[in-house]
Amino acid sequence: MAVTRIGVVTFPGSNCEHDTVWALTLAGADAELVWHRDTDLTGLDGVVLPGGFAHGDYLRPGAIARFSPVMAEVARLASEGRPVLGICNGFQILCEAGLIPGAHIANRDLAFICRPVEVEVVDTDSILTRAAEPGRRLTIPLNSYEGAWVDPSRAGRVVLRYVDDPNGSQDRAAAVANEAGNVVGIMPHPERASEAVLGSDDGLVLLAGFVDSCGREVTV
């Protein structure tokens, strides 16, 4: 049986890459770290951009990181239908790179949010939500300041919604997919809810769906 290989990109300022590798391993994948200057992701079945503060977020969150050499390869994988997941800062990077519609602005109350939030599955046709049933509610930690997603084009497809919107995101969006569903950005951290000892293992159903998506044959 083939092992599903997933790369977790480390940018200067990433701080959740090891947590993500561990959670993906729990979900059954062979996860490995990838440096942001790498230019060849051949052999990987999927890729994750983890949380953190890539390049310090000095301009806009993700605006500098999107120019890292690895992003050309991430875009290639996405165009080929490979699963690509961005978590928190990774979500911001995907938006800045144009792989997901929209952008992120400061939270509605201009305050950093660091607490568990409840999200609801509203669309299961994506690489992140395929293992969850519609209407299921999950408790997952949120950890961001510029976490409010906005999309004037309304082209983004919301796959998870906040039950009680903590940050003012458009359409209460907690996770957004591209039209094809193979690229997803999520603002809360599923890797921080991957074991009961952490207070919730609800994030594991999302990561298990992602790992399953990475192991499937790509059709484009």
C-alpha positions, -999 to 999 in steps of 0.1 A, spaced: 0 0 0 14 34 -10 22 58 17 7 93 14 34 119 14 26 154 25 49 184 26 46 211 53 62 243 42 84 262 67 87 299 61 107 323 82 83 330 111 63 298 108 56 284 143 31 256 137 49 234 113 59 207 138 24 206 153 10 201 117 35 173 109 25 155 141 -12 159 135 -9 147 99 10 117 111 -18 109 135 -42 111 105 -21 85 87 2 104 65 40 105 60 45 142 67 78 160 62 90 196 64 98 216 32 119 248 33 103 278 16 133 281 -8 127 246 -22 117 246 -58 108 210 -64 79 193 -46 79 163 -70 68 131 -52 45 148 -27 8 140 -28 -2 172 -11 11 203 7 2 223 37 11 260 45 10 261 83 3 289 108 27 315 120 39 349 109 57 343 76 84 369 70 70 389 99 38 400 81 54 434 77 33 444 47 2 424 48 -1 388 62 12 365 35 21 393 10 59 386 13 57 349 18 37 344 -15 70 354 -33 90 325 -17 104 302 -44 83 272 -31 51 290 -40 56 284 -77 56 247 -70 26 251 -47 7 268 -75 18 240 -99 4 213 -76 -28 233 -72 -32 236 -110 -27 199 -113 -55 192 -89 -33 182 -60 -46 190 -25 -33 222 -10 -42 234 25 -34 267 42 -39 271 80 -42 305 96 -12 324 81 -11 297 54 -47 308 45 -35 344 42 -6 333 19 -30 314 -3 -52 344 -7 -22 367 -15 -10 342 -41 -43 342 -58 -50 305 -51 -81 313 -30 -103 344 -37 -104 372 -11 -81 387 15 -78 391 52 -82 422 73 -80 429 111 -106 413 133 -138 432 138 -129 443 173 -92 450 165 -82 424 191 -61 393 189 -83 362 193 -68 331 210 -95 307 221 -115 277 210 -144 285 186 -172 264 172 -175 259 134 -201 242 113 -195 221 82 -216 236 54 -199 221 23 -183 186 21 -171 189 -15 -136 199 -6 -103 182 3 -106 194 39 -143 186 46 -149 154 26 -148 132 58 -173 153 78 -210 153 74 -230 185 67 -242 203 98 -215 188 121 -201 212 146 -165 212 155 -145 229 183 -112 242 171 -88 268 184 -86 302 167 -54 322 170 -52 354 149 -54 391 146 -59 397 109 -83 368 105 -114 384 90 -118 371 54 -134 394 29 -142 387 -8 -158 415 -28 -159 391 -58 -179 366 -38 -161 339 -58 -148 320 -27 -167 289 -16 -173 287 22 -169 252 35 -169 259 72 -187 287 90 -183 301 125 -214 294 146 -209 327 164 -186 348 142 -157 360 164 -139 381 139 -163 396 114 -155 373 84 -177 377 54 -205 350 54 -191 339 88 -164 321 68 -140 299 88 -127 279 58 -128 287 21 -122 266 -10 -114 274 -45 -139 265 -72 -124 230 -77 -123 223 -40 -86 211 -41 -73 243 -24 -87 252 10 -77 279 36 -89 276 72 -83 302 98 -88 281 130 -61 255 137 -72 219 132 -38 206 142 -43 221 177 -74 200 181 -60 166 170 -59 148 203 -84 147 232 -56 157 256 -56 191 238 -92 197 248 -107 186 215 -98 161 187 -124 176 164 -98 188 140 -87 153 132 -118 147 111 -107 176 89 -71 164 86 -82 128 80 -102 141 51 -73 160 38 -50 130 40 -76 108 23 -78 134 -5 -40 134 -9 -41 96 -14 -67 97 -41 -59 97 -79 -60 132 -93 -84 139 -122 -82 172 -140 
